[in-house]
């Protein structure tokens, strides 16, 4: 048995948090979603896998354009021509409503189309029987702990796979429980919803592949799929990079720099070669002199420097590197309060406000005042920027330590 596991492709999502990017870059970025999908299908065919698992949030929103639907269906038909099965579910972003789809799914596609756990059985090329149990969202949230609804392992198959788009712990995203999942006796749990690649446990394997396409800085470690293969010793897995978009953080030591020109020259040297795909870079200036620090305390000066560096790095990399953020490490760093929290808890809290409804609920009071209501115009890009700023402000104000969290 050999299969590929992906999730959270968000094929119709734009790249966010980049500021005002050049027109040519914006145009080419629109192609990156499709290029990643085409490369994924190319590799599925080259690897001669038995099936491809797509675990939810293939699209960024429940109402998908006809053009995007058509592209996706055409790619699945390429797999059909090579006898490769596809198992597909819908997540909290693209929750399933049949009337929104204008194309029939190819015969090689097994679709989980309801908020109840179903089990299908697939035959591999060498005749092994693989049971796959899963569900789809039909609404934006699922309040129930869906892990409880999964059946125990089928005894008349060679392998049994759990197929689950959801989040660990009590939450409105189907509440995945590794403890309950272990009791089911499955051989592999193909997870989705969390955009960072994670191996939850090795035996049995429970894996979040992350987002196939890193659309925001918080997805910077993503852009991969998981290749899983069976042998006499069990299941093994490998990570394979697909996306050619990278989000980078670069620390620049400014202690030996005398002026702005020397800073620009130093930055140009860091990115003077053409990258494959696109590199989105956040620069952090460290060890600044008092002269540098005083100059960049002025927001307008810092913004002006950002514009200059954007132009310089863009030209130095032949249009493949874009500077989206410029940060400074202050000379004096005040003592931060220490909180008994894990970083995962902070990420989970901020993840809640990725949903437009939750975010609008948070800022709802702004609409109650006539003056502030006129100023509130927050699209998805601005929403993401505010969430990232909140996380950065939290990191600057608090340090985290292991311990009991409330």
Long-range contacts (C-beta under 8 A, 24 or more apart in sequence): 1-50, 1-124, 1-126, 1-128, 1-130, 1-158, 1-159, 1-228, 1-229, 1-230, 2-47, 2-48, 2-49, 2-50, 2-124, 2-227, 2-228, 2-229, 2-230, 3-49, 3-50, 3-51, 3-52, 3-53, 3-227, 3-228, 4-40, 4-43, 4-44, 4-47, 4-49, 4-51, 4-52, 4-53, 4-225, 4-226, 4-227, 4-228, 5-53, 5-55, 5-190, 5-207, 5-209, 5-225, 5-226, 5-227, 5-228, 6-40, 6-52, 6-53, 6-54, 6-55, 6-209, 6-212, 6-225, 6-226, 7-54, 7-55, 7-56, 7-57, 7-91, 7-165, 7-190, 7-191, 7-192, 7-193, 7-208, 7-209, 7-210, 7-211, 7-212, 8-55, 8-56, 8-57, 8-91, 8-192, 8-193, 8-194, 8-195, 8-209, 8-210, 8-211, 8-212, 8-222, 9-33, 9-36, 9-37, 9-54, 9-57, 9-58, 9-59, 9-211, 9-212, 9-213, 10-57, 10-58, 10-59, 10-60, 10-93, 10-211, 10-213, 10-215, 11-37, 11-58, 11-59, 11-60, 11-68, 11-71, 11-72, 11-213, 12-59, 12-60, 12-61, 12-64, 12-65, 12-68, 13-60, 13-213, 13-215, 14-215, 14-380, 14-381, 15-215, 15-216, 15-245, 15-280, 16-215, 16-216, 16-380, 16-381, 16-384, 16-385, 17-216, 17-217, 17-324, 17-381, 17-384, 17-385, 17-388, 18-280, 18-322, 18-324, 19-310, 19-324, 21-322, 22-314, 22-319, 22-322, 24-319, 25-278, 25-319, 25-322, 28-278, 29-245, 29-278, 32-213, 32-243, 32-244, 32-245, 32-277, 32-278, 33-213, 34-71, 35-244, 36-212, 36-213, 36-223, 36-242, 36-243, 36-244, 37-71, 37-72, 37-75, 37-212, 38-75, 39-242, 40-212, 40-225, 40-242, 41-75, 41-78, 41-79, 43-225, 43-240, 43-242, 44-79, 44-84, 45-78, 45-79, 45-82, 45-84, 47-227, 48-82, 48-125, 49-84, 49-227, 50-84, 50-85, 50-122, 50-124, 50-125, 50-130, 51-84, 51-85, 51-86, 51-87, 51-122, 51-124, 51-130, 52-79, 52-84, 52-85, 52-86, 52-87, 53-87, 53-132, 53-161, 53-163, 53-190, 54-86, 54-87, 54-88, 54-89, 55-89, 55-91, 55-134, 55-163, 55-164, 55-165, 55-190, 55-191, 55-192, 55-209, 56-89, 56-90, 56-91, 56-92, 56-93, 56-94, 56-136, 56-137, 56-165, 56-192, 56-193, 57-90, 57-91, 57-92, 57-93, 57-94, 57-165, 57-192, 57-193, 58-88, 58-90, 58-91, 58-94, 59-93, 59-94, 60-93, 60-94, 61-93, 61-94, 62-93, 62-94, 62-95, 62-97, 62-100, 62-140, 63-100, 64-94, 64-100, 64-101, 66-102, 69-101, 69-102, 69-103, 70-103, 73-103, 73-104, 73-105, 73-106, 76-105, 76-106, 76-108, 76-109, 77-106, 79-106, 79-108, 80-106, 80-107, 80-108, 80-109, 83-108, 83-125, 84-108, 85-109, 85-110, 85-122, 86-110, 87-112, 87-120, 87-122, 87-132, 87-134, 87-163, 88-112, 89-134, 89-135, 89-136, 89-163, 89-165, 89-192, 90-136, 90-137, 90-138, 90-165, 91-136, 91-137, 91-165, 91-192, 91-193, 92-137, 92-140, 92-141, 92-142, 92-165, 92-173, 92-193, 92-355, 95-136, 95-137, 95-138, 95-139, 95-140, 96-136, 96-137, 96-138, 97-138, 111-136, 112-136, 112-163, 114-138, 115-139, 115-142, 116-149, 117-146, 117-149, 117-150, 117-151, 119-151, 119-154, 121-154, 121-157, 128-158, 128-159, 129-156, 129-157, 129-158, 129-159, 130-157, 130-158, 130-159, 130-160, 130-161, 131-157, 131-159, 131-160, 131-161, 132-160, 132-161, 132-163, 133-160, 133-161, 133-162, 133-163, 133-186, 134-162, 134-163, 134-164, 135-163, 135-164, 135-174, 136-165, 137-165, 137-174, 140-355, 140-357, 141-172, 141-173, 142-166, 142-172, 142-173, 142-174, 142-175, 143-172, 144-174, 144-175, 145-170, 145-174, 145-175, 145-177, 145-180, 146-174, 146-175, 146-176, 147-175, 147-176, 147-177, 147-180, 147-181, 148-177, 148-180, 150-180, 150-181, 150-184, 151-184, 152-183, 152-184, 152-185, 153-184, 153-185, 153-186, 153-187, 159-187, 159-188, 159-230, 160-184, 160-185, 160-186, 160-187, 161-186, 161-187, 161-188, 161-189, 161-190, 162-186, 162-188, 162-189, 162-190, 163-190, 164-189, 164-190, 164-191, 164-192, 165-191, 165-192, 165-193, 166-191, 166-192, 166-193, 167-193, 167-194, 167-348, 167-351, 168-200, 169-348, 171-348, 171-352, 178-206, 181-206, 187-235, 188-228, 188-235, 195-219, 195-222, 196-221, 196-222, 197-221, 197-222, 197-224, 197-239, 204-235, 205-235, 205-237, 207-237, 212-242, 212-243, 213-242, 213-243, 213-245, 214-243, 214-245, 214-246, 214-247, 216-247, 216-384, 216-388, 217-247, 217-280, 217-282, 217-324, 217-388, 218-388, 219-247, 220-246, 220-247, 220-248, 220-249, 243-277, 244-276, 244-277, 244-278, 245-277, 245-278, 245-280, 246-275, 246-277, 246-278, 246-279, 246-280, 247-280, 247-281, 247-282, 248-279, 248-280, 248-281, 248-282, 249-281, 249-282, 249-284, 250-281, 250-282, 250-283, 250-284, 251-284, 251-286, 252-283, 252-284, 252-285, 252-286, 253-286, 253-287, 254-285, 254-286, 254-287, 254-288, 254-289, 254-292, 255-287, 255-288, 255-289, 257-289, 257-292, 260-305, 260-308, 263-292, 263-305, 264-308, 264-309, 264-312, 267-309, 267-312, 267-313, 268-312, 268-313, 268-316, 270-313, 271-313, 271-316, 271-317, 271-321, 272-316, 272-317, 273-317, 274-317, 274-318, 274-320, 275-317, 275-320, 275-321, 276-320, 277-320, 278-320, 278-321, 278-322, 279-317, 279-320, 279-321, 279-322, 280-321, 280-322, 280-324, 281-313, 281-321, 281-322, 281-323, 281-324, 282-323, 282-324, 282-325, 282-326, 282-327, 283-309, 283-323, 283-325, 283-326, 283-327, 284-327, 284-328, 284-329, 285-326, 285-327, 285-328, 285-329, 286-329, 287-329, 288-328, 288-329, 288-331, 290-331, 293-328, 293-330, 293-331, 296-328, 302-326, 302-328, 336-396, 336-397, 336-398, 336-399, 337-397, 337-398, 337-399, 338-398, 338-399, 338-400, 338-401, 339-398, 339-399, 339-400, 339-401, 340-401, 340-402, 340-403, 340-404, 340-405, 340-406, 341-400, 341-401, 341-405, 342-400, 342-402, 342-405, 343-400, 345-405, 346-391, 346-394, 346-400, 350-387, 350-390, 350-391, 353-383, 353-387, 354-383, 354-384, 354-387, 356-380, 356-383, 359-383
